Amino acid sequence: MSHQTGVRFGAWNKIRLAFGGQRIELASLSALRRARRVMLERPSKQVVVDSTGAHLTSLSDAVQEKVSSLFWSDEWVERYLYDASLRSVEKIGGP
């Protein structure tokens, strides 16, 4: 199940107008609609529907988008890895 957070367009328009709208540079409804269309066209959001349900077209694109989002939002937590003998595993690649 997907968890989606957000504000409906009608509610956003009321909030936007209450706070001064364009004067304080809040996005218009048409700008939000365009952005949503662009986001839905990303490879990581594409799905195929068959008799077993809906499936991501590219799981690797979806995972990469999520990892990148976490990393750039400073919510990524890097932890050490340990092998079966509880020895730390050497980091390979990356910065």
ZIJOZI-V580680 format. One record per backbone hydrogen bond with DSSP energy under -0.5 kcal/mol. NH is the residue of the N-H (numbers start at 0). CO is the residue of the C=O. If there is no record, write none. Layout:
nh,co
NH,CO
NH,CO
This chain:
nh,co
3,1
11,7
12,8
13,9
14,10
15,11
16,12
17,13
18,14
19,16
20,15
22,19
23,20
24,21
25,20
31,27
32,28
33,29
34,30
35,31
36,32
37,33
38,34
39,35
40,36
40,37
41,38
44,41
45,42
47,54
49,52
52,49
54,47
56,45
61,57
62,58
63,59
64,60
65,61
66,62
67,63
68,64
69,65
70,66
71,67
72,68
73,70
74,69
75,69
77,75
82,86
85,82
88,80
92,90
